[in-house]
Amino acid sequence: MDSSNQVPIRKTNNSSNVSIQHTPIKKNTIRKRSKFLMPIIGILVIIVLFFGGYYAVQQLNKNNLMSGVNSKQYQAVFLTNGQAYFGKITSIDNSFLQISNIYYLQAQQSVQPKTSSQANLSLVKLGSEIHGPEDNMYIARSQILFYENLKDNGQVVKAINNQKK
């Protein structure tokens, strides 16, 4: 050990003389620790910034996707399989659209064959099916053709309001 890095400290006690030798941490050791800690701190800062930026982009994207949805109105969601659902879109992200208070159209079966222009359609509230689904649905964005806000005076919204009474 280099004696230039040691600092002698003497402590005296009234009952006996005691000499204590104190060896401080070498400056090289401190430098080695700081050289080791700086990259770790830098990596942690980069990780925090990355996840913070990712979260901010997700929130902005979510807000942008919902900007076309009027929360005071019902929406129609048209799927790639030809099915349409009517309800309130509650959230949209990059993967899913969430809709609640859901209705859909169902063709009425008749004994006499009718042409497509004469088909009787009825509006059905989701939840009365045999499998008993909840009134909340997550639809994969890849399965959605488009969605639109519905006017309060449209036939679908009038039928929904009549069913609620």
HUKA-V932034 format. One record per residue. N is the residue number from 0. RES is the residue in one letter. NEAR is the number of other ideal C-beta (glycine too) atoms within 10 Angstrom. Layout:
n->{N | N}
res->{RES | RES}
near->{NEAR | NEAR}
//
This chain:
n->{0 | 1 | 2 | 3 | 4 | 5 | 6 | 7 | 8 | 9 | 10 | 11 | 12 | 13 | 14 | 15 | 16 | 17 | 18 | 19 | 20 | 21 | 22 | 23 | 24 | 25 | 26 | 27 | 28 | 29 | 30 | 31 | 32 | 33 | 34 | 35 | 36 | 37 | 38 | 39 | 40 | 41 | 42 | 43 | 44 | 45 | 46 | 47 | 48 | 49 | 50 | 51 | 52 | 53 | 54 | 55 | 56 | 57 | 58 | 59 | 60 | 61 | 62 | 63 | 64 | 65 | 66 | 67 | 68 | 69 | 70 | 71 | 72 | 73 | 74 | 75 | 76 | 77 | 78 | 79 | 80 | 81 | 82 | 83 | 84 | 85 | 86 | 87 | 88 | 89 | 90 | 91 | 92 | 93 | 94 | 95 | 96 | 97 | 98 | 99 | 100 | 101 | 102 | 103 | 104 | 105 | 106 | 107 | 108 | 109 | 110 | 111 | 112 | 113 | 114 | 115 | 116 | 117 | 118 | 119 | 120 | 121 | 122 | 123 | 124 | 125 | 126 | 127 | 128 | 129 | 130 | 131 | 132 | 133 | 134 | 135 | 136 | 137 | 138 | 139 | 140 | 141 | 142 | 143 | 144 | 145 | 146 | 147 | 148 | 149 | 150 | 151 | 152 | 153 | 154 | 155 | 156 | 157 | 158 | 159 | 160 | 161 | 162 | 163 | 164}
res->{M | D | S | S | N | Q | V | P | I | R | K | T | N | N | S | S | N | V | S | I | Q | H | T | P | I | K | K | N | T | I | R | K | R | S | K | F | L | M | P | I | I | G | I | L | V | I | I | V | L | F | F | G | G | Y | Y | A | V | Q | Q | L | N | K | N | N | L | M | S | G | V | N | S | K | Q | Y | Q | A | V | F | L | T | N | G | Q | A | Y | F | G | K | I | T | S | I | D | N | S | F | L | Q | I | S | N | I | Y | Y | L | Q | A | Q | Q | S | V | Q | P | K | T | S | S | Q | A | N | L | S | L | V | K | L | G | S | E | I | H | G | P | E | D | N | M | Y | I | A | R | S | Q | I | L | F | Y | E | N | L | K | D | N | G | Q | V | V | K | A | I | N | N | Q | K | K}
near->{7 | 6 | 6 | 6 | 13 | 13 | 9 | 10 | 11 | 10 | 9 | 9 | 7 | 5 | 6 | 6 | 9 | 9 | 9 | 8 | 9 | 10 | 11 | 11 | 9 | 13 | 9 | 9 | 11 | 11 | 10 | 11 | 11 | 10 | 9 | 9 | 10 | 10 | 9 | 9 | 10 | 10 | 10 | 10 | 10 | 10 | 10 | 10 | 10 | 10 | 10 | 10 | 10 | 10 | 10 | 10 | 10 | 12 | 10 | 10 | 13 | 14 | 10 | 10 | 16 | 15 | 8 | 12 | 18 | 11 | 10 | 8 | 15 | 23 | 19 | 18 | 22 | 14 | 15 | 10 | 7 | 7 | 12 | 14 | 21 | 22 | 23 | 16 | 24 | 14 | 14 | 23 | 14 | 9 | 9 | 16 | 23 | 15 | 24 | 14 | 15 | 20 | 21 | 15 | 15 | 11 | 11 | 9 | 6 | 10 | 4 | 5 | 6 | 11 | 6 | 6 | 5 | 9 | 11 | 10 | 11 | 10 | 16 | 14 | 15 | 19 | 12 | 8 | 9 | 5 | 5 | 7 | 12 | 9 | 13 | 14 | 16 | 11 | 18 | 11 | 12 | 8 | 13 | 16 | 11 | 8 | 20 | 13 | 14 | 18 | 12 | 10 | 7 | 14 | 11 | 16 | 17 | 13 | 16 | 18 | 11 | 9 | 11 | 8 | 4}
//
